[in-house]
Amino acid sequence: MKKEFYLDYIKPFVVLVVICLAVALLLGAANAVTAPIIEQNALEKANATRNAVLSGAAGFREVSCDTARLGITGAWAETGGKGYVITAAFKGYSGGLVTVTVGMDPDGRILGVSADVSNQTQGIGSKAGQSAYLDKFLGLSGTGAASSVDTITGATWSSTAVKNGINAALAAFPAVKEAAA
């Protein structure tokens, strides 16, 4: 009876625990190897986006100021005085975040916009990240100026998230400029 109990209950349990521990150790090792690579790739992507919205930038330095309440996730000043880049994130369709990066000249006028809508519905919400829509915001300045641009029919949530991100960047601009000085 003891041998049957061991074979039926204890042995399978021990085998499963050993397998789980081995898999957990392998996953931990894989994470330790890939985490720095993933972080480096994310940094390179963010730098490429900043350079895209503020073309000709020599470099960027991060600006620290209290703008998180506005939905701002980061702010940078261009090292040559060319302008500022502000990033914000807002919920789009199905709760997926839409990350908007806005490049502005020293006076707060929008020079470039990028929107990561990769987690929005392809062909519908993804339209909010296309240049045909984003170019409508170029040249705008002042708090709430993005509200003058219409949302995209059928992609209301995604395009509203883009507009909210741009409005947040415009609202945060004075604080970012002051903190960078």
ROMIDREN-748908 format. One record per atom (N, C-alpha, C): x, y, z; residue number from 1. Coordinates in Angstrom, 2 decimals. Layout:
[[X,Y,Z],NUM]
...
# end
This chain:
[[0.82,-1.20,0.00],1]
[[0.00,0.00,0.00],1]
[[0.86,1.25,0.00],1]
[[1.96,1.23,0.77],2]
[[2.83,2.41,0.80],2]
[[3.48,2.64,-0.55],2]
[[3.89,1.59,-1.21],3]
[[4.54,1.71,-2.50],3]
[[3.56,2.26,-3.54],3]
[[2.31,1.82,-3.51],4]
[[1.30,2.32,-4.43],4]
[[1.03,3.81,-4.19],4]
[[0.93,4.21,-2.95],5]
[[0.72,5.63,-2.61],5]
[[1.88,6.47,-3.15],5]
[[3.10,5.99,-2.96],6]
[[4.28,6.70,-3.44],6]
[[4.24,6.81,-4.95],6]
[[3.98,5.72,-5.65],7]
[[3.97,5.72,-7.11],7]
[[2.81,6.53,-7.69],7]
[[1.68,6.52,-7.02],8]
[[0.50,7.21,-7.54],8]
[[0.45,8.70,-7.21],8]
[[1.03,9.09,-6.07],9]
[[0.87,10.47,-5.63],9]
[[2.18,11.23,-5.43],9]
[[3.09,10.67,-4.71],10]
[[4.32,11.39,-4.35],10]
[[5.25,11.53,-5.55],10]
[[5.53,10.46,-6.25],11]
[[6.48,10.50,-7.37],11]
[[6.04,11.50,-8.45],11]
[[4.79,11.47,-8.92],12]
[[4.39,12.46,-9.93],12]
[[4.52,13.90,-9.43],12]
[[4.18,14.11,-8.15],13]
[[4.30,15.44,-7.57],13]
[[5.76,15.90,-7.58],13]
[[6.68,15.05,-7.15],14]
[[8.11,15.39,-7.12],14]
[[8.62,15.66,-8.52],14]
[[8.22,14.83,-9.47],15]
[[8.66,15.02,-10.87],15]
[[8.17,16.37,-11.39],15]
[[6.92,16.72,-11.14],16]
[[6.38,18.00,-11.60],16]
[[7.09,19.18,-10.94],16]
[[7.39,19.07,-9.67],17]
[[8.10,20.15,-8.97],17]
[[9.49,20.33,-9.57],17]
[[10.17,19.25,-9.83],18]
[[11.52,19.33,-10.43],18]
[[11.45,19.95,-11.82],18]
[[10.47,19.56,-12.61],19]
[[10.30,20.14,-13.95],19]
[[10.02,21.64,-13.85],19]
[[9.14,22.02,-12.95],20]
[[8.80,23.44,-12.76],20]
[[10.02,24.24,-12.32],20]
[[10.80,23.71,-11.41],21]
[[12.01,24.41,-10.97],21]
[[13.01,24.55,-12.11],21]
[[13.18,23.52,-12.91],22]
[[14.11,23.58,-14.04],22]
[[13.66,24.62,-15.06],22]
[[12.37,24.64,-15.37],23]
[[11.84,25.61,-16.32],23]
[[11.98,27.03,-15.77],23]
[[11.69,27.21,-14.50],24]
[[11.82,28.54,-13.88],24]
[[13.27,29.02,-13.93],24]
[[14.21,28.15,-13.66],25]
[[15.62,28.53,-13.73],25]
[[16.03,28.88,-15.16],25]
[[15.56,28.13,-16.13],26]
[[15.87,28.42,-17.53],26]
[[15.26,29.76,-17.97],26]
[[14.02,30.01,-17.55],27]
[[13.39,31.29,-17.89],27]
[[14.13,32.46,-17.23],27]
[[14.54,32.27,-16.00],28]
[[15.30,33.32,-15.32],28]
[[16.62,33.59,-16.01],28]
[[17.30,32.54,-16.45],29]
[[18.56,32.71,-17.17],29]
[[18.34,33.40,-18.51],29]
[[17.28,33.01,-19.21],30]
[[16.97,33.66,-20.49],30]
[[16.65,35.13,-20.29],30]
[[15.93,35.45,-19.24],31]
[[15.62,36.85,-18.95],31]
[[16.88,37.64,-18.62],31]
[[17.77,37.05,-17.85],32]
[[19.01,37.74,-17.50],32]
[[19.84,38.05,-18.73],32]
[[19.79,37.18,-19.72],33]
[[20.56,37.38,-20.95],33]
[[19.87,38.41,-21.86],33]
[[18.56,38.33,-21.98],34]
[[17.85,39.17,-22.95],34]
[[17.43,40.54,-22.42],34]
[[17.30,40.73,-21.12],35]
[[16.82,42.00,-20.56],35]
[[17.67,43.19,-21.00],35]
[[19.01,43.13,-20.93],36]
[[19.79,44.28,-21.38],36]
[[19.63,44.55,-22.88],36]
[[19.47,43.51,-23.67],37]
[[19.29,43.68,-25.11],37]
[[17.95,44.35,-25.40],37]
[[16.91,43.92,-24.71],38]
[[15.59,44.51,-24.88],38]
[[15.61,45.98,-24.45],38]
[[16.26,46.27,-23.35],39]
[[16.35,47.65,-22.86],39]
[[17.10,48.53,-23.86],39]
[[18.20,48.01,-24.42],40]
[[18.97,48.76,-25.41],40]
[[18.15,49.02,-26.67],40]
[[17.40,48.03,-27.13],41]
[[16.55,48.20,-28.31],41]
[[15.46,49.23,-28.06],41]
[[14.87,49.23,-26.87],42]
[[13.84,50.21,-26.53],42]
[[14.42,51.62,-26.51],42]
[[15.63,51.76,-25.98],43]
[[16.30,53.07,-25.95],43]
[[16.60,53.56,-27.36],43]
[[17.09,52.67,-28.21],44]
[[17.37,53.05,-29.60],44]
[[16.10,53.46,-30.34],44]
[[15.01,52.73,-30.09],45]
[[13.73,53.07,-30.73],45]
[[13.24,54.43,-30.25],45]
[[13.35,54.69,-28.95],46]
[[12.93,55.98,-28.39],46]
[[13.78,57.12,-28.96],46]
[[15.08,56.91,-29.07],47]
[[15.95,57.94,-29.64],47]
[[15.61,58.19,-31.11],47]
[[15.32,57.13,-31.86],48]
[[14.95,57.29,-33.26],48]
[[13.65,58.08,-33.39],48]
[[12.70,57.82,-32.50],49]
[[11.44,58.56,-32.52],49]
[[11.67,60.03,-32.19],49]
[[12.50,60.30,-31.17],50]
[[12.81,61.70,-30.83],50]
[[13.47,62.42,-32.00],50]
[[14.40,61.74,-32.67],51]
[[15.07,62.34,-33.83],51]
[[14.10,62.56,-34.98],51]
[[13.10,61.69,-35.11],52]
[[12.12,61.83,-36.18],52]
[[11.21,63.04,-35.98],52]
[[10.81,63.31,-34.74],53]
[[9.89,64.42,-34.50],53]
[[10.61,65.76,-34.33],53]
[[11.92,65.73,-34.14],54]
[[12.71,66.95,-34.05],54]
[[13.96,66.74,-34.90],54]
[[13.76,66.80,-36.21],55]
[[14.83,66.46,-37.14],55]
[[16.02,67.40,-37.00],55]
[[17.19,66.84,-37.22],56]
[[18.42,67.61,-37.13],56]
[[18.92,67.84,-35.72],56]
[[18.35,67.13,-34.76],57]
[[18.75,67.29,-33.36],57]
[[20.15,66.74,-33.14],57]
[[20.94,67.46,-32.35],58]
[[22.30,67.02,-32.03],58]
[[22.29,65.95,-30.95],58]
[[21.34,66.02,-30.06],59]
[[21.23,65.07,-28.95],59]
[[20.15,65.56,-28.00],59]
[[19.88,64.76,-27.00],60]
[[18.82,65.10,-26.06],60]
[[19.28,64.87,-24.63],60]
[[18.76,65.70,-23.74],61]
[[18.96,65.47,-22.31],61]
[[17.57,65.46,-21.68],61]
[[17.40,64.52,-20.76],62]
[[16.10,64.38,-20.12],62]
[[15.83,65.54,-19.18],62]
[[14.60,65.99,-19.17],63]
[[14.17,67.10,-18.33],63]
[[13.23,66.54,-17.26],63]
[[13.52,66.84,-16.01],64]
[[12.67,66.40,-14.91],64]
[[11.79,67.54,-14.44],64]
[[10.48,67.30,-14.48],65]
[[9.53,68.27,-13.94],65]
[[8.24,67.54,-13.63],65]
[[7.38,68.16,-12.86],66]
[[6.15,67.52,-12.40],66]
[[5.06,67.65,-13.47],66]
[[5.08,66.72,-14.42],67]
[[4.06,66.73,-15.47],67]
[[3.34,65.39,-15.58],67]
[[3.62,64.47,-14.68],68]
[[3.01,63.13,-14.74],68]
[[1.49,63.21,-14.62],68]
[[0.99,64.16,-13.88],69]
[[-0.46,64.29,-13.71],69]
[[-1.15,64.60,-15.03],69]
[[-0.39,65.11,-16.01],70]
[[-0.95,65.42,-17.32],70]
[[-0.94,64.22,-18.26],70]
[[-0.34,63.12,-17.85],71]
[[-0.21,61.96,-18.73],71]
[[1.13,61.91,-19.44],71]
[[2.03,62.80,-19.05],72]
[[3.35,62.87,-19.68],72]
[[4.23,61.76,-19.12],72]
[[4.89,61.03,-20.01],73]
[[5.76,59.94,-19.59],73]
[[7.24,60.29,-19.71],73]
[[7.56,61.39,-20.38],74]
[[8.95,61.81,-20.50],74]
[[9.07,63.12,-21.26],74]
[[10.14,63.85,-20.96],75]
[[10.39,65.12,-21.63],75]
[[11.90,65.28,-21.82],75]
[[12.29,65.82,-22.97],76]
[[13.70,66.00,-23.31],76]
[[13.90,67.36,-23.96],76]
[[15.05,67.94,-23.68],77]
[[15.45,69.18,-24.34],77]
[[16.56,68.83,-25.33],77]
[[16.50,69.40,-26.50],78]
[[17.54,69.17,-27.50],78]
[[18.78,69.93,-27.07],78]
[[19.93,69.31,-27.10],79]
[[21.14,69.90,-26.53],79]
[[21.61,71.14,-27.26],79]
[[21.20,71.33,-28.50],80]
[[21.61,72.51,-29.26],80]
[[20.61,73.65,-29.19],80]
[[19.56,73.52,-28.40],81]
[[18.56,74.58,-28.26],81]
[[17.52,74.59,-29.36],81]
[[17.44,73.51,-30.12],82]
[[16.51,73.43,-31.25],82]
[[15.05,73.26,-30.82],82]
[[14.84,72.74,-29.61],83]
[[13.48,72.56,-29.14],83]
[[13.36,71.49,-28.08],83]
[[12.17,70.91,-27.99],84]
[[11.84,69.96,-26.93],84]
[[11.05,68.79,-27.52],84]
[[11.16,67.66,-26.86],85]
[[10.36,66.50,-27.22],85]
[[9.65,66.03,-25.95],85]
[[8.34,65.86,-26.07],86]
[[7.53,65.44,-24.94],86]
[[6.73,64.21,-25.36],86]
[[6.72,63.21,-24.49],87]
[[5.99,61.97,-24.77],87]
[[4.87,61.79,-23.74],87]
[[3.71,61.37,-24.24],88]
[[2.55,61.13,-23.38],88]
[[1.91,59.82,-23.80],88]
[[1.17,59.21,-22.89],89]
[[0.46,57.97,-23.19],89]
[[-0.97,58.04,-22.66],89]
[[-1.90,57.68,-23.53],90]
[[-3.32,57.68,-23.17],90]
[[-3.97,56.41,-23.69],90]
[[-5.07,56.02,-23.05],91]
[[-5.78,54.81,-23.44],91]
[[-6.52,55.01,-24.75],91]
[[-6.33,54.06,-25.64],92]
[[-7.06,54.02,-26.90],92]
[[-8.14,52.96,-26.83],92]
[[-8.41,52.35,-27.97],93]
[[-9.44,51.32,-28.05],93]
[[-9.03,50.09,-27.23],93]
[[-9.97,49.50,-26.54],94]
[[-9.76,48.31,-25.70],94]
[[-8.75,48.53,-24.58],94]
[[-8.51,49.76,-24.21],95]
[[-7.62,50.06,-23.10],95]
[[-6.15,50.04,-23.44],95]
[[-5.80,49.72,-24.70],96]
[[-4.40,49.72,-25.10],96]
[[-3.85,51.13,-25.12],96]
[[-2.61,51.30,-24.63],97]
[[-2.02,52.63,-24.59],97]
[[-1.55,53.09,-25.96],97]
[[-1.82,54.34,-26.25],98]
[[-1.32,55.01,-27.45],98]
[[-0.25,55.99,-26.96],98]
[[0.98,55.76,-27.37],99]
[[2.09,56.63,-26.97],99]
[[2.33,57.66,-28.05],99]
[[2.28,58.93,-27.67],100]
[[2.43,60.04,-28.61],100]
[[3.69,60.81,-28.25],100]
[[4.53,61.04,-29.24],101]
[[5.76,61.81,-29.05],101]
[[5.66,63.07,-29.91],101]
[[5.86,64.21,-29.27],102]
[[5.67,65.50,-29.94],102]
[[6.97,66.29,-29.88],102]
[[7.44,66.75,-31.05],103]
[[8.60,67.62,-31.12],103]
[[8.14,69.05,-31.29],103]
[[8.72,69.96,-30.48],104]
[[8.30,71.36,-30.52],104]
[[9.51,72.28,-30.62],104]
[[9.32,73.40,-31.28],105]
[[10.39,74.39,-31.35],105]
[[10.46,75.13,-30.02],105]
[[11.44,76.02,-29.83],106]
[[11.58,76.73,-28.55],106]
[[10.38,77.59,-28.15],106]
[[9.50,77.88,-29.12],107]
[[8.31,78.68,-28.82],107]
[[7.08,77.82,-28.55],107]
[[7.22,76.49,-28.65],108]
[[6.12,75.59,-28.36],108]
[[5.26,75.24,-29.56],108]
[[5.73,75.51,-30.76],109]
[[4.99,75.16,-31.97],109]
[[5.38,73.73,-32.38],109]
[[4.41,72.91,-32.73],110]
[[4.65,71.51,-33.07],110]
[[5.38,71.40,-34.40],110]
[[6.52,70.70,-34.36],111]
[[7.32,70.46,-35.56],111]
[[7.15,69.04,-36.09],111]
[[6.83,68.12,-35.20],112]
[[6.68,66.73,-35.61],112]
[[5.90,65.94,-34.58],112]
[[5.19,64.91,-35.05],113]
[[4.40,64.06,-34.16],113]
[[4.56,62.61,-34.60],113]
[[4.70,61.74,-33.61],114]
[[4.73,60.30,-33.85],114]
[[3.77,59.66,-32.86],114]
[[3.00,58.69,-33.34],115]
[[2.06,57.99,-32.46],115]
[[2.25,56.49,-32.64],115]
[[2.50,55.81,-31.53],116]
[[2.61,54.35,-31.55],116]
[[1.22,53.77,-31.31],116]
[[0.59,53.35,-32.40],117]
[[-0.75,52.78,-32.34],117]
[[-0.70,51.28,-32.67],117]
[[0.42,50.67,-32.42],118]
[[0.62,49.26,-32.79],118]
[[-0.33,48.31,-32.07],118]
[[-0.88,48.72,-30.94],119]
[[-1.81,47.84,-30.23],119]
[[-3.27,48.22,-30.49],119]
[[-3.50,49.06,-31.48],120]
[[-4.86,49.42,-31.86],120]
[[-5.28,48.54,-33.05],120]
[[-6.54,48.51,-33.38],121]
[[-7.05,47.67,-34.45],121]
[[-6.42,48.08,-35.78],121]
[[-5.79,47.09,-36.44],122]
[[-5.14,47.36,-37.71],122]
[[-6.17,47.75,-38.77],122]
[[-5.85,48.79,-39.53],123]
[[-6.74,49.25,-40.59],123]
[[-7.81,50.21,-40.12],123]
[[-8.03,50.29,-38.82],124]
[[-9.04,51.21,-38.29],124]
[[-8.34,52.17,-37.32],124]
[[-8.06,51.69,-36.11],125]
[[-7.38,52.53,-35.12],125]
[[-5.97,52.90,-35.54],125]
[[-5.36,52.06,-36.36],126]
[[-3.99,52.35,-36.80],126]
[[-3.92,53.59,-37.69],126]
[[-5.05,54.02,-38.23],127]
[[-5.08,55.24,-39.04],127]
[[-4.66,56.47,-38.23],127]
[[-4.83,56.41,-36.92],128]
[[-4.48,57.54,-36.05],128]
[[-2.97,57.72,-35.97],128]
[[-2.19,56.77,-36.42],129]
[[-0.74,56.88,-36.40],129]
[[-0.15,57.20,-37.76],129]
[[-0.98,57.38,-38.76],130]
[[-0.50,57.66,-40.10],130]
[[-0.26,59.15,-40.29],130]
[[0.70,59.47,-41.16],131]
[[1.07,60.87,-41.37],131]
[[-0.09,61.70,-41.90],131]
[[-1.01,61.10,-42.64],132]
[[-2.17,61.85,-43.14],132]
[[-2.95,62.49,-41.99],132]
[[-2.99,61.83,-40.85],133]
[[-3.68,62.37,-39.67],133]
[[-2.74,63.22,-38.82],133]
[[-1.54,62.71,-38.56],134]
[[-0.62,63.40,-37.66],134]
[[-0.15,64.74,-38.21],134]
[[-0.06,64.86,-39.53],135]
[[0.39,66.13,-40.13],135]
[[-0.59,67.28,-39.88],135]
[[-1.83,66.96,-39.54],136]
[[-2.82,68.00,-39.24],136]
[[-2.47,68.79,-37.98],136]
[[-1.58,68.23,-37.14],137]
[[-1.22,68.88,-35.88],137]
[[0.02,69.77,-36.02],137]
[[0.72,69.65,-37.13],138]
[[1.95,70.43,-37.32],138]
[[1.64,71.92,-37.32],138]
[[2.47,72.67,-36.63],139]
[[2.31,74.12,-36.56],139]
[[1.41,74.60,-35.43],139]
[[0.67,73.70,-34.81],140]
[[-0.20,74.11,-33.70],140]
[[0.63,74.47,-32.47],140]
[[0.09,75.34,-31.65],141]
[[0.73,75.69,-30.38],141]
[[-0.34,76.17,-29.42],141]
[[-0.01,76.11,-28.14],142]
[[-0.93,76.58,-27.11],142]
[[-1.78,75.46,-26.55],142]
[[-2.13,75.61,-25.29],143]
[[-2.90,74.60,-24.58],143]
[[-4.23,74.34,-25.28],143]
[[-4.51,73.08,-25.53],144]
[[-5.78,72.67,-26.13],144]
[[-5.87,72.84,-27.63],144]
[[-4.79,73.22,-28.30],145]
[[-4.85,73.49,-29.73],145]
[[-5.20,72.26,-30.55],145]
[[-4.85,71.07,-30.07],146]
[[-5.14,69.85,-30.83],146]
[[-6.63,69.56,-30.89],146]
[[-7.40,70.18,-30.03],147]
[[-8.85,69.95,-30.03],147]
[[-9.49,70.45,-31.32],147]
[[-8.79,71.30,-32.06],148]
[[-9.34,71.83,-33.31],148]
[[-9.29,70.81,-34.44],148]
[[-8.55,69.73,-34.26],149]
[[-8.46,68.69,-35.29],149]
[[-9.52,67.63,-34.99],149]
[[-10.26,67.24,-36.03],150]
[[-11.32,66.25,-35.87],150]
[[-10.75,64.86,-35.62],150]
[[-11.54,64.03,-34.93],151]
[[-11.15,62.62,-34.76],151]
[[-11.45,61.88,-36.06],151]
[[-10.91,60.68,-36.16],152]
[[-11.12,59.86,-37.35],152]
[[-12.39,59.03,-37.16],152]
[[-13.29,59.10,-38.11],153]
[[-14.53,58.33,-38.05],153]
[[-14.19,56.84,-38.03],153]
[[-14.74,56.12,-37.07],154]
[[-14.49,54.70,-36.94],154]
[[-13.28,54.39,-36.07],154]
[[-12.46,55.40,-35.81],155]
[[-11.28,55.23,-34.96],155]
[[-11.28,56.31,-33.89],155]
[[-12.45,56.55,-33.35],156]
[[-12.62,57.64,-32.39],156]
[[-11.74,57.48,-31.16],156]
[[-11.69,56.27,-30.59],157]
[[-10.89,56.06,-29.38],157]
[[-9.42,56.29,-29.66],157]
[[-8.91,55.74,-30.72],158]
[[-7.48,55.85,-31.04],158]
[[-7.10,57.28,-31.38],158]
[[-7.90,57.94,-32.21],159]
[[-7.56,59.31,-32.59],159]
[[-7.76,60.27,-31.42],159]
[[-8.70,59.98,-30.53],160]
[[-8.86,60.81,-29.32],160]
[[-7.65,60.65,-28.42],160]
[[-7.12,59.44,-28.32],161]
[[-5.91,59.22,-27.52],161]
[[-4.74,60.02,-28.08],161]
[[-4.63,60.08,-29.40],162]
[[-3.57,60.89,-30.04],162]
[[-3.78,62.36,-29.71],162]
[[-5.01,62.84,-29.87],163]
[[-5.30,64.24,-29.56],163]
[[-5.02,64.56,-28.09],163]
[[-5.40,63.66,-27.19],164]
[[-5.14,63.87,-25.76],164]
[[-3.64,63.94,-25.48],164]
[[-2.89,63.08,-26.14],165]
[[-1.43,63.10,-25.97],165]
[[-0.82,64.40,-26.45],165]
[[-1.28,64.87,-27.58],166]
[[-0.75,66.14,-28.11],166]
[[-1.17,67.30,-27.22],166]
[[-2.43,67.32,-26.79],167]
[[-2.87,68.39,-25.88],167]
[[-2.10,68.36,-24.56],167]
[[-1.79,67.15,-24.06],168]
[[-1.01,67.05,-22.83],168]
[[0.40,67.59,-23.03],168]
[[1.00,67.29,-24.17],169]
[[2.34,67.80,-24.46],169]
[[2.32,69.32,-24.57],169]
[[1.30,69.86,-25.23],170]
[[1.19,71.32,-25.34],170]
[[1.00,71.97,-23.97],170]
[[0.19,71.33,-23.11],171]
[[-0.05,71.87,-21.77],171]
[[1.21,71.78,-20.91],171]
[[2.02,70.75,-21.12],172]
[[3.22,70.57,-20.32],172]
[[4.40,71.41,-20.82],172]
[[4.31,71.91,-22.02],173]
[[5.44,72.63,-22.63],173]
[[6.01,73.74,-21.74],173]
[[5.21,74.65,-21.18],174]
[[5.80,75.71,-20.35],174]
[[6.61,75.17,-19.17],174]
[[6.11,74.14,-18.50],175]
[[6.83,73.56,-17.37],175]
[[8.11,72.88,-17.81],175]
[[8.07,72.21,-18.94],176]
[[9.26,71.52,-19.48],176]
[[10.31,72.57,-19.88],176]
[[9.88,73.61,-20.53],177]
[[10.80,74.67,-20.97],177]
[[11.46,75.34,-19.76],177]
[[10.66,75.61,-18.74],178]
[[11.19,76.24,-17.52],178]
[[12.18,75.32,-16.82],178]
[[11.83,74.04,-16.72],179]
[[12.71,73.08,-16.04],179]
[[14.01,72.85,-16.81],179]
[[13.96,73.01,-18.12],180]
[[15.16,72.79,-18.95],180]
[[16.11,73.99,-18.89],180]
[[15.58,75.14,-18.51],181]
[[16.41,76.36,-18.51],181]
[[17.48,76.35,-17.42],181]
# end
